């Protein structure tokens, strides 16, 4: 089982290159080329975020800023991630695990509503199925304590 809480590692972020200081070497771009932003679907972002939580890493989703049910999922997820981070190292008490599982149930409930109301595209449905599997694994980790 992957680590959950209590086994977080502080990872140092690499220092950004100073302007004009060989930054094309860091990105793989030639001088004068620009990066094309890559758009990640909300379902892919959610899947990656659940995987991060399962591994004991911090996670947040950007789609929480949306003003729709998908945004509701994002806000619920971020509250779950924040609560998980507040528990800190050393494992979870039974009460903390119960509270976190309740928050996770809130995320899953909103996802269920999205699915049954047809607000998820066929492409999103496939990725969402993987995110739900990750969420269920996180639930199992929380249940195991």
C-alpha positions as CSV (number, residue, x, y, z in Angstrom):
1,X,0.0,0.0,0.0
2,X,1.4,3.5,-0.9
3,X,2.2,5.7,2.1
4,X,-0.6,7.9,3.5
5,X,0.1,10.8,5.8
6,X,2.9,10.7,8.2
7,X,5.2,9.8,5.4
8,X,5.2,13.0,3.4
9,X,8.6,14.1,2.2
10,X,9.5,17.8,1.7
11,X,10.6,18.1,-1.9
12,X,12.6,21.1,-2.7
13,X,11.4,22.9,-5.8
14,X,14.1,23.7,-8.4
15,X,15.0,27.4,-8.6
16,X,13.7,29.0,-11.8
17,X,16.3,30.1,-14.2
18,X,16.9,33.8,-14.4
19,X,15.6,35.6,-17.4
20,X,17.8,35.0,-20.4
21,X,19.9,32.6,-18.5
22,X,19.6,29.5,-20.6
23,X,15.9,29.0,-19.9
24,X,15.4,27.2,-23.2
25,X,17.6,24.4,-21.9
26,X,15.2,23.8,-19.1
27,X,12.1,23.6,-21.3
28,X,13.5,21.9,-24.3
29,X,12.6,24.9,-26.5
30,X,15.0,26.7,-28.8
31,X,15.5,30.4,-28.3
32,X,12.6,32.4,-29.7
33,X,10.1,29.4,-29.4
34,X,7.3,29.7,-27.0
35,X,5.5,27.0,-25.0
36,X,2.0,26.2,-26.0
37,X,-0.2,25.8,-22.9
38,X,-1.5,22.3,-22.4
39,X,-5.1,22.1,-21.2
40,X,-5.8,19.3,-18.9
41,X,-9.4,18.2,-18.5
42,X,-10.9,18.6,-15.0
43,X,-11.3,14.8,-14.8
44,X,-7.6,14.2,-15.6
45,X,-6.7,16.9,-13.0
46,X,-8.9,15.2,-10.4
47,X,-7.4,11.8,-11.2
48,X,-3.9,13.1,-10.7
49,X,-4.8,14.9,-7.5
50,X,-6.4,11.7,-6.0
51,X,-3.2,9.8,-6.9
52,X,-1.1,12.5,-5.2
53,X,-3.3,12.2,-2.0
54,X,-3.0,8.5,-2.0
55,X,0.8,8.8,-2.2
56,X,0.8,11.2,0.8
57,X,1.6,14.3,-1.3
58,X,-0.3,17.6,-1.1
59,X,-2.8,18.2,-3.9
60,X,-5.3,20.9,-5.0
61,X,-7.4,21.3,-8.1
62,X,-7.7,24.5,-10.1
63,X,-11.2,23.8,-11.4
64,X,-12.6,24.6,-8.0
65,X,-12.8,28.2,-9.4
66,X,-15.6,27.2,-11.8
67,X,-19.1,28.3,-11.0
68,X,-20.9,25.0,-11.7
69,X,-21.2,21.5,-10.3
70,X,-17.7,20.7,-11.5
71,X,-16.5,23.6,-9.4
72,X,-18.5,22.1,-6.5
73,X,-16.4,18.9,-6.9
74,X,-13.2,20.9,-7.0
75,X,-14.1,22.9,-3.9
76,X,-15.1,19.7,-2.0
77,X,-11.8,18.0,-3.1
78,X,-9.7,21.0,-2.0
79,X,-11.4,20.9,1.4
80,X,-10.6,17.2,1.7
81,X,-7.0,17.8,0.7
82,X,-6.7,20.7,3.2
83,X,-8.2,18.6,6.0
84,X,-5.8,15.8,5.1
85,X,-2.8,18.2,5.2
86,X,-3.9,19.5,8.6
87,X,-3.8,16.0,10.1
88,X,0.0,16.2,9.7
89,X,2.6,13.5,10.2
90,X,2.2,10.6,12.6
91,X,-0.9,8.9,11.1
92,X,-4.6,9.5,11.7
93,X,-6.8,9.1,14.7
94,X,-10.0,7.2,14.2
95,X,-12.0,10.5,14.4
96,X,-9.7,12.2,11.8
97,X,-10.1,9.2,9.4
98,X,-13.9,9.2,9.9
99,X,-14.0,13.0,9.2
100,X,-11.9,12.6,6.1
101,X,-14.0,9.7,4.8
102,X,-17.1,11.9,5.2
103,X,-15.4,14.7,3.1
104,X,-14.5,12.1,0.5
105,X,-18.1,10.9,0.5
106,X,-19.1,14.5,-0.3
107,X,-16.8,14.6,-3.3
108,X,-18.1,11.2,-4.5
109,X,-21.8,12.4,-4.1
110,X,-21.3,15.4,-6.3
111,X,-19.5,13.2,-8.9
112,X,-22.4,10.8,-8.9
113,X,-24.8,13.7,-9.5
114,X,-22.7,14.8,-12.5
115,X,-22.7,11.3,-13.9
116,X,-26.5,10.6,-13.6
117,X,-27.5,14.0,-14.9
118,X,-25.5,13.5,-18.1
119,X,-23.2,16.5,-17.3
120,X,-20.1,14.4,-18.1
121,X,-18.9,13.7,-21.7
122,X,-18.0,10.3,-22.9
123,X,-14.3,11.2,-22.8
124,X,-14.6,12.6,-19.3
125,X,-16.5,9.5,-18.2
126,X,-13.6,7.2,-18.9
127,X,-11.1,9.3,-17.0
128,X,-13.6,9.8,-14.2
129,X,-13.9,6.1,-13.8
130,X,-10.2,6.0,-13.1
131,X,-10.5,8.9,-10.7
132,X,-13.3,7.1,-8.8
133,X,-11.1,4.0,-8.5
134,X,-8.3,6.2,-7.0
135,X,-10.9,7.7,-4.7
136,X,-12.0,4.3,-3.5
137,X,-8.4,3.3,-2.9
138,X,-7.9,6.5,-0.8
139,X,-11.1,5.5,1.1
140,X,-9.7,2.1,1.8
141,X,-6.4,3.6,3.1
142,X,-8.4,5.9,5.4
143,X,-10.5,3.0,6.6
144,X,-7.4,1.0,7.3
145,X,-6.0,3.9,9.3
